[in-house]
């Protein structure tokens, strides 16, 4: 059973930074696209950032461009999301997801393209 685990969430003031991490057990992610999604209360889960297996292709939702950076360290089997200049609108549960298919990347960062999901880590940004 593949397990995906996120960490690094917390409470920060607007303008602050957080770094989320995601690891997967029973899955070597070096051939898999990965993504970060978020869901705020009463809203749909949305793709924040996605990255292909090598890190050569990345997608960001418009609202985080220039503030968030997705990266991966395949040797450590870990995915990251560096979040800077956080805004109250970034408050949400953040989820890490992995595509079970090898060498597949969807440029639209769609929820339907990911198969393994973590339980989420809460990010709260106060104004």
C-alpha positions in Angstrom: 0.0 0.0 0.0 1.5 3.3 -1.1 1.5 6.0 1.6 2.0 9.7 0.9 2.8 11.9 3.9 2.9 15.7 4.0 4.6 17.8 6.6 5.6 21.5 7.2 2.3 23.2 7.5 1.6 25.7 10.3 0.4 29.2 11.2 2.2 32.2 9.8 1.6 35.9 9.4 0.9 37.4 6.0 4.2 37.9 4.2 5.8 34.9 5.9 7.1 31.7 4.5 6.6 27.9 4.9 8.2 24.9 3.2 6.1 21.8 2.8 7.6 18.4 2.3 6.1 15.2 1.0 7.4 11.6 1.1 6.1 8.4 -0.4 6.5 4.9 1.0 6.4 1.8 -1.2 6.7 4.1 -4.3 9.9 5.3 -5.9 8.7 8.6 -7.2 11.6 9.2 -9.7 9.4 8.1 -12.6 6.2 9.8 -11.4 4.7 13.2 -11.8 3.8 14.8 -8.5 1.6 17.7 -7.4 0.5 19.9 -4.6 -3.2 20.7 -4.2 -5.1 22.7 -1.7 -8.7 23.0 -0.4 -10.1 25.8 1.6 -13.4 25.4 3.5 -16.4 25.5 1.2 -14.2 25.4 -1.9 -13.1 22.8 -4.5 -9.7 21.2 -4.3 -7.4 23.0 -6.7 -4.1 22.2 -8.2 -1.5 24.6 -6.9 1.7 23.3 -8.5 2.7 20.2 -10.4 6.0 18.8 -11.6 7.1 16.0 -13.9 9.3 13.1 -13.0 12.6 14.9 -13.8 11.6 18.3 -12.5 12.0 19.8 -16.0 8.4 20.8 -16.4 6.4 22.6 -13.8 2.9 24.1 -13.5 1.7 26.8 -11.2 -1.8 28.2 -10.6 -1.8 31.9 -11.5 -2.4 33.1 -7.9 0.9 31.6 -6.6 3.3 32.4 -9.6 6.3 34.2 -8.4 5.7 33.2 -4.7 5.7 29.4 -4.6 8.3 27.0 -6.0 7.7 23.3 -6.4 10.8 21.0 -6.5 11.8 17.4 -6.0 14.7 15.4 -4.7 14.3 12.0 -6.3 17.3 10.7 -4.4 15.5 11.4 -1.1 12.1 10.4 -2.6 10.8 13.8 -1.5 8.7 16.6 -3.0 8.8 20.2 -1.7 6.7 23.3 -1.9 8.5 26.5 -1.0 5.9 29.2 -0.2 7.0 32.8 0.2 5.1 36.0 0.7 2.1 34.1 2.0 -1.3 35.7 1.9 -4.5 35.0 3.9 -6.0 33.7 0.7 -3.4 30.8 0.8 -5.1 29.4 3.9 -6.1 25.9 3.2 -5.4 22.2 3.7 -2.5 21.3 1.4 -2.3 17.8 -0.1 0.5 16.0 -1.9 -0.4 13.7 -4.7 1.4 11.2 -6.9 0.6 9.9 -10.4 0.9 6.1 -10.4 1.8 6.1 -14.1 5.4 6.3 -15.1 6.6 9.1 -17.3 3.3 10.7 -17.7 2.7 14.5 -17.2 -0.4 16.5 -17.6 0.3 20.2 -18.1 -3.0 21.1 -16.6 -2.3 19.7 -13.1 -5.7 18.1 -12.8 -6.8 16.3 -9.7 -8.1 13.3 -11.8 -4.6 12.5 -13.0 -3.3 11.7 -9.5 -3.8 8.4 -7.8 -2.1 8.5 -4.4 -3.0 11.2 -1.9 -1.7 12.3 1.5 -3.9 13.2 4.4 -3.0 16.9 4.1 -1.2 19.5 6.2 -2.9 22.7 7.3 -1.5 26.1 6.3 -3.1 29.1 8.0 -2.0 32.6 7.1 -3.2 35.4 9.4 -3.6 39.0 8.3 
